[in-house]
Amino acid sequence: MVGDSFAKGIAGELVHNLGSAFEVIGHVRPGSGMKVITELANQKITTLTKKDMVVVWGGANDIARNEANNALTHIINSVKSRKHTNVLLVSTYKI
């Protein structure tokens, strides 16, 4: 799990709900845009395989800054470069 402040506590919830059969690691960067989040994700998932999944949660800060197109570019580039593992994108925008 890699994300902005909306992802805070989610890794703990996953550990609680999934049990010991899965390893869950969370990296949260409050206030970060998708550039920082996808760069962090790319650094952290280099050893993952097709049996793994990374959850990338962000985008609200980019939308709030009227930079949604930049966020999409970072997401697309990140996903294209990560063909060795599964990626789940989550975006939350609070009005």
N, C-alpha and C positions, 0 to 999 in steps of 0.2 A: 504494500500500500504506500503510495507516494502522493502527497497532495497538499492543498492549502489548508486554512483553518477549518473548513467544512469537514475535512477528513479526520480531525482530532477525535480520538477515542474510538474510531472505527476498527482499527487493528485489534484493540482489546475486545470489542464486541465480537469480532470474527473468531478470536481465540476462544472466547466463551461459548459461542454457538457451534464451532466446528470441532472442538475438542482436541485431543492430543494427536489425532491422525494427520494433522496439518501443521506446518510451521508458518507462522504469520509474523511479518516484520513490518513496522510502520515508520515512515519518515514524513513528518509534517513541517511545512514551511509557511507559517501564517503570513498573509499579505503578498505572497508570491504570485507572479503571473505564470502562464504556461511555459514560457521560455525556461525559467528556473526549475519548474516542476519536471518538465520533460528532460532537461539536462541531468537532474538528480536521478530520475528514473533510469536513464541510459547508463549512468555510472553504476547504479546498484544492481542492475539485472544482467550483467555481462555473463554470469555463470548459469542463468536459468535455461531451462529446456522447454520443449513442447508439453511436458508434463506439469509445468508451472504456469502461474498466472500472476501478472502484475496489474494492480488496479491503480490507474492514474486519475486523480480526482482534482479538478480545478477548473478555472475559466471565469469564475465570478469576478475576480479582480481585474481581468482583462476587459470584461464587459463593462465594468464600472468605470474604467478608464477610456471607454470607447475604442478599444483595441481588439475587438473580437476577431477581426481578420488575421491579425498577427498571431493570436492564440491558435486559430485553425491551422495556420502554416506550421507552427511548432508541433502541433499534434500530428499532422499528416507526415511531416518529415520524421518524427520519432517512430511512428507506427511502421512506416515503410522500411526503416532501418532495423526493426526488431522482428525479423521473420522466424527467429528461433524460439520464441515463447508467445504465450497468449496474452493479449492486452485487453483490459476492460476499461473503457473511458467513462467517467462519471463527471457531469457538470452540474453545478448548483448555482443558480443566480437568484439572490434574494432581493425582492423589490421593496 
